[in-house]
Amino acid sequence: MESQESQPRRRRRPARSCIECRRRKIRCDRNDPCTRCVSVHIRCTYKLYGDQTRSPPQFLEGTSRYSTQCAPQSSPSSHLQPIRESIPSRDHGQPLEPRTTATRTPTPARAPHHGSAFPGQIHNEQQRRVQNSESTITDLLQRVQSLEQSSAQTPLHDLSETGREIFGRPSQSEDLQWIFTKTRVMRWSLWMATAKEFEPFLAFYTEATGKGKGETFRGAETKSLLVQVGDLLRKCKHTARSIKTWRPSRSLSNSQLDLELPSREISDMMVTLYLKSFESTHRILHIPSLWDDYQRYWDDPHNASNELRLKILLVIGIGSSLHNQENTDIGFRKSVHRWVYAAQAWLSGPLEKDRLSVSALQIDCLAIIARQIFSIGADLVWTSMGSLVHKAMQINLHRDPKHLSRISVLQAEIRRRLWATIIEMTAQSSLDSAMPANIPESDTEAPSNINDDEINETTMVLHPHSKGTYTATSFQILLLESLPVRLRILRLLTSLNTQISYLDVLALSSELSNASREYHSFMKQNQSSSITPFHRNLLDYLVRRFMIPLHCHFTNKARTNPLFTFSLKVSLETAMTIMSPEPDEGFYKLMVNGGGLFREGIWCAMSIIAIELLAQLEAQHIDGTLHRNFDYIMLLKQSANNMGTLSSERFRHGETNIKGHMFLSMILAKVEAVQTGADGELSIARSAKDSLEFCHGLLLAQTDSSLLGIPNNAGFSSGSSLDDGPEGPDSGYDLDLDWDFLLPDAGFP
C-alpha cells in the first residue's frame, strides 16, 4: 500500500488547456494564444508530457472525436493547412492523437517565459511561423519544377506527353475529318487518304487527269507516259459507261423482264447451293417450307404468284454466284440481274397488303443479299435497310412473338430469325456506309437452337438443343452474341459528337476478340461435316472486318507514335486474315465476284497491307537493311502480289472500275524499283500504263459481250462461262466504295 501511495498520481486524460489557464483554473478556449492570456498580457504556452511545449494540436474535420467539440478559429496560417498534410512532423514528444490526423506542422519548442508579451510580439511570432511554412512549400515546388525540367530533356518526354493525351483525354471530334465525295461521306478510309506513303501515287494520278500543277514529275519519258495514261483513263471510263447501258434502270421504258426459272435440274442445284451457304448465317427461310413452295411452283408454274416466283428466283440467283461449273450460258448472269431489278420494282410498288408481310420481308432480305453479291447498287444498301427496318417494325418483328396472340410456334421462330437477320444486315450496311445503325429498341428473343426439320406447323412445344450443339441456327446465334459489341463500335464511330478514347478502342477490341475466340472454339468442338470452310470464312469475315474501322483513327499514327502500335498490329493481322481465308472455292468466288460489304472489306485489307509494305520498305531503305532483313518485306510483297492477282480476277469477272488494279500495279512497281535501285517515278508511270492497257482490253471484251442477245429462258449450256458474263459485280449505280476516295474522278467528258 505504501509503494502504491508513493507513486505519483497519473492523469487519466491529457490536459489540453494552456499552462496559465490551468494554473489559474479558468476555462481555456485553446487558441494560440488563448483569449484569457491575451487579455492579461501573459505569454500563452502549452505543455505536453515529457516537458515539451508546443502549440495546441488541430485536427481535420471528421477525423477525431474532438473535432466537433474543439473547432479551432481561423488563424493567419489557416490557408496553408491543406498542403501541410504532406509535411512530416519532427516533434519527439508524445502525441495526444495519432499523427496522421494533424493538419498543421507543430510549432518549434519554446522556452517557458513568464513575462508579459505584447500584441506586436505575438504578431511577429505568428508571421515567423507562416514564413517558415511558406519557405518549406516553396522548396517543394522548386523540387517538382526541377524534376519536370529534367524529364523534358529526356528522349521519352514526347512519348510521355502523348501517353497522357491518349489515356487522359479522348480525341476531340474535330480530329476526325470527314471526306465528302460522290454525294457520300466516307470516314473509315481517312487514314488511307492521309497516309504519306500514298502521296506519290496520288500525285501521279492527279497529274494524269490534268488536275495537277505539272511540277512533280520532270522526266521527259515520265511526262510522255503521263499523257498516255491520261488518254487511257478517258478510254476506260468511256468504255465502262457503255457497258452499263443495258441495265433496266437505264431503260425504264422496257418493262418486259424475264421471270422464267431455268431448267429444273439447274434450279435444284442453285437452291441447294444457297441453302448450304448463305442461309447458314442469314436465316431468312424455313427450309422445309421453301421446298414445299418450290415443289408447288413446279406443279403449276403458270399459276404461281409473283411473290412465290420472285422468292425462288432470288434464291436461285444467289446460289448461282457459288456455282463451280465453268461452262454456263452467257445470258444467265444478266437474267439474275433482271430478277433483282424485278424484285426491287415489286417491293417499291404501291403498298398493297402483300407488300407488308413476313413473306415480302423475306423477298426484301434476299434482294439485298443479291445486290451485295452482284454489286447492284450495293453502296445504297444502308438506305434500303432503313425502309426494311421500318416495315419489320410495322408488322411487330421488334416485339417478341410471345406478346402476339394466335401465332404458331413455327411462325414465332421464323419471326425471331428474320428479325435477327435484319439487324445483322443493318449493322453490316452501317459499317460500309459510315452511317449510324438505326436499330430500334426491341425485346425479341434470340432464335432457338433447333434444326428446321424439328419444327413444323403442327409443333406445339419447342425442344431446343444446348448451346454447344450445332444446328442450322447456330451460326446466327453466334453472330447475335457478338452483335452488342459491334453495335457499340458503330455508335462510337458514327456519333456526330464523338470523342474517341483509345481506352475505349482497346476495350472494344478486346471484347470483339473474345467473341471471335468463342465461335472459333465452338467450331472446333463441333467437327461436323455440315460446317464447311465457307461457313467458317463467312462468319469470320462478318465479325473481324469491324476491327479495321475501329482502329483506323490510330493506325496511321503508329508510324510516329509507338503508343499506337497495337492498333497497327491488330489492323495488319485482320487484313492478313481477310486476304488469306481458309481455302474454299465457293468463298473465293464470292471474293472475286462480290460487291458491297465483300468488296469494301477487301479494299480496306488491301490498303492496310499496302501501307505497311511501303512503310517498311522506306524504313529499311533508310536504315540500309533492305537486303538483309528481307523476310518480312518478302511476306508483305507476296501478299501484295496476291492482291494484284485477285484484282485481275475481279476484272476478268466483270469489274469495271480500273482504279484499284492501277493503284496496286503502281505500288508493286514502286517496291520493285526501290529493291533494284531503278527510277521510282518512271517505274510508277510504266506500271500505270500497262495496267490501263490490260484493263481496257478486258473492258472492250465486256462491251462485245453486252451486245449479245438475252435468251428468254436462260439456262446452262456449253461454250461460255458464268463468271465471264458481260456484266460483273460493278453493276447497279456505280457508286461502290473502292479507291475513289484516294483517286477522285477527273471529270472526263
CORKA-V812731 format. One record per pair of residues at least 24 apart in sequence whose ideal C-beta (glycine too) atoms are under 6 Angstrom apart, sorted by sequence separation. I is the first residue (numbers start at 1). J is the second residue. D is the distance in whole Angstrom. If there is no record, write none. Layout:
i = <I,I>
j = <J,J>
d = <D,D>
This chain:
i = <32,343,364,449,612,702,419,18,19,30,313,447,485,548,579,662,665,340,420,485,516,547,578,613,18,19,416,640,314,662,340,392,417,544,575,609,661,361,416,446,64,310,482,544,575,446,575,637,661,340,572,64,571,606,658,63,57,572,52,60,274,385,478,31,59,398,50,60,400,50,271,274,385,398,400,537,651,48,49,58,274,277,400,410,537,58,270,273,398,536,382,410,537,651,381,267,270,273,408,533,76,259,270,409,437,534,537,318,382,533,54,55,307,311,314,318,321,534,77,80,310,317,382,409,437,500,534,621,76,83,617,424,53,314,365,420,470,493,545,548,52,53,489,592,610,617,436,470,592,427,420,430,486,593,482,489,592,475,43,653,654,655,657,43,654,656,41,653,654,655,663,258,284,660,660,258,659,257,284,657,14,259,659,257,248,286,283,595,603,593,284,599,600,283,282,595,288,287,432,286,432,428,283,281,280,378,378,375,373,372,372,188,187,185,280,277,281,324,322,322,321,173,173,170,171,170,166,375,374,375,376,377,375,376,377,379,374,375,379,378,379,188,191,195,375,188,191,191,334,331,335,331,332,331,329,329,329,328,329,330,332,327,333,328,334,328,326,166,162,163,162,243,197,192,195,240,197,197,236,266,263,260,262,222,229,236,240,243,222,225,229,232,236,239,243,246,228,235,242,222,243,217,225,239,201,204,237,234,209,205,193,193,189,186,179>
j = <56,367,388,473,636,726,444,44,45,56,339,473,511,574,605,688,691,367,447,512,543,574,605,640,46,47,444,668,343,691,370,422,447,574,605,639,691,392,447,477,97,343,515,577,608,480,609,671,695,376,608,101,608,643,695,101,96,612,93,101,315,426,519,73,101,440,93,103,443,94,315,318,429,442,444,581,695,93,94,103,319,322,445,455,582,104,316,319,444,582,429,457,584,698,429,316,319,322,457,582,126,309,320,459,487,584,587,369,433,584,106,107,359,363,366,370,373,586,130,133,363,370,435,462,490,553,587,674,130,137,671,479,109,370,421,476,526,549,601,604,109,110,546,649,667,674,494,528,650,486,480,490,546,653,543,550,653,539,113,723,727,728,730,117,728,730,116,728,729,730,739,335,362,738,739,338,739,338,365,738,96,342,743,342,341,414,417,729,738,729,421,736,737,421,421,736,452,452,597,452,600,597,476,475,475,595,596,595,594,596,597,434,434,434,535,534,538,585,586,589,593,497,498,499,500,501,502,729,729,730,731,732,731,732,733,735,731,732,736,736,737,549,552,556,736,552,555,556,710,710,714,711,714,714,714,715,716,716,717,720,722,718,725,721,727,722,721,563,561,563,563,656,611,607,611,656,614,615,658,716,715,713,715,681,688,695,699,702,682,685,689,692,696,699,703,706,689,696,703,685,706,681,689,703,666,684,748,748,746,743,741,742,741,741,741>
d = <6,4,5,6,6,6,5,5,5,5,4,5,4,6,5,6,4,6,6,5,6,4,4,6,5,5,6,6,6,4,5,5,5,5,4,5,5,6,5,6,6,5,4,6,4,5,5,6,6,5,6,5,5,5,4,4,6,6,4,6,5,5,4,6,5,6,5,5,5,6,5,5,5,4,5,4,6,5,5,6,4,6,5,5,5,6,4,4,6,6,4,5,6,5,5,6,4,5,6,4,5,6,5,5,6,5,4,6,4,4,5,4,6,5,4,5,5,5,5,5,5,6,5,6,5,6,5,6,6,6,6,6,6,6,6,6,4,6,4,5,6,6,5,5,5,5,4,5,6,6,5,5,5,6,5,5,5,6,5,5,6,5,6,4,1,4,5,5,6,5,5,6,5,5,5,6,4,5,5,6,5,6,5,5,4,6,4,4,6,5,6,6,5,6,5,5,6,4,5,6,5,5,5,5,5,4,3,2,5,4,6,6,4,6,5,6,6,6,4,6,6,6,6,4,5,4,5,4,6,6,5,4,5,4,4,5,6,6,5,5,6,4,5,6,6,5,5,4,5,5,4,5,5,5,6,6,5,5,5,4,6,5,3,6,6,4,5,6,5,6,6,6,5,5,5,4,4,6,5,5,5,5,5,5,5,6,6,5,5,4,5,4,5,4,6,5,6,6,6,5,5,6,6,6,5,6,5,5,3,5,5,5,5,5,6>
